[in-house]
Amino acid sequence: MGGGRFGEDASELLRGVKCVLPDSAIDALVEERHEARMSKDYGMADAIRDDLLKAGVHISDVEGTWTTSDGRRGYLPQMEGRKEDRIETPVIYQLLRCACV
């Protein structure tokens, strides 16, 4: 299951999935994915993307956005991502794992 891959429709991928993550958690995970991609840790970046999709968040690298199953949207980080004011990754990743169960 891969969210954000070319040609996939977000509404189809998110059908039947309820997103319970707050925007701040989604933004923190999207930032963490961005950092993994920048450091060429594509396995981690793909795992975060796939877990977000299971939690009801579709990543579109083409559009530079994320979309939730309940219609919320946000933007992916630019090349120089912000690190301040973000939740620590282990805590936010645990939140994500709980939301997927």
N, C-alpha and C positions, 0 to 999 in steps of 0.2 A: 504494500500500500504506500504510495508516494504522493504526498501533497505538493502542489506547486510545479509539477512537471508540465511541460508544454502540452497543450491540447486537452488538459483535464478541466472539467467544469466544476467549480467550487460547490454549486448547489447539489450536484450528484454525489460528490465526495462526502458532503456533510449531512446528507439525508439520514434522518433518524438519530442523529447524534446531538445531545444537549451540551452546550458549553457552559460550564460553571466557573471557569476561571475569570478573575477580574482583569481588566485591561492592564493594570500594573504588572500582574504576573505574566501575561502574554508578552508585554513589552520587554520584560526582563529575559524571558526565554528566547525571544526573537533576537535580542542583543547578544545573548550567549551563543546562539547559532551563528550569528554574523561573525563573532570573534573566532569561533571554531573554523569557519570558512576562510577567514583571513590568515589563520595559522595553518591552513591546509589539512585540518583534521576533519576530513569529509565524512568519515564514519560517524563522528559525534554530531556533526551538523545534520546529517541525514536522520540520525536517531531522534534528535530534538524535533525536526520537522515531522517525522512520522508519529511521534508521541503527541505533538500538538494536534495533528489531524485526528488522532483517536479521541482527543479531548474536545473536538469540535472547532478547531482553528485551522483554516486553510492558508498556506503561505503561497503567494504568487510572486516569484522572483521577477517575472516578466513585467508585471504591473508595479512592483515595489510595494505591495500591500499585504496585509493579513486580513482575513474575514472570518467572523465566527458564524456558527450555525444560527444564532439569534439575530444576525444582521449587523453586528458591530464591525467597524473597520479601523485599521490603523496603518501606519507606514513603516516599512522596513528601514533600518538604520542606514545612514550614508557611510561612505568609506571610513570616516573618522567617527566611530560610534562613541556615545557618551557612557562613561562608566559611573559617574556620580549618581547618587540617589537611586541606586538599583538594589534590589533584594539579593542577598547572597545566593548563589547558584544552588548549593545543596538543598537549601530550604525550599526554594522555588521549584526545584526538580522533584522534591518529595511531594509538594502540592500537586504537581502535574501527574505524578504517578497515582496519587490517591483519586484524582478526578477521572482517571482512565479505568478504574476498577468497576 
